[in-house]
Amino acid sequence: MKVIKTKYVKPTDTKGSRIKAIAGGFSVIVPYDYALSDVDLHYSAVKALVLKHKLDWDISDMGYGSDNGGYYFTFKDSKVG
């Protein structure tokens, strides 16, 4: 099953807030875009991950959920049972 985890990264003295996306050994960090809704912001990190690593993943129809640590984006072809 493929899952992409996204999480908020706190600002530092030299960098602003960011969002990190992680999946199967791949990762990317994108700047926090205050113009986007929370879900759209995290989804933008998913898109950046796929683009940066040239992954052949169709992310056009993903499901998602969240917890206190961030979001989990899943693929519709990932099924239980």
Summary of the structure (lengths in Angstrom):
residues: 81
radius of gyration: 12.7
end to end distance: 12.1
largest distance: 47.4
contacts: 195
relative contact order: 0.25
helix: 19%
strand: 36%
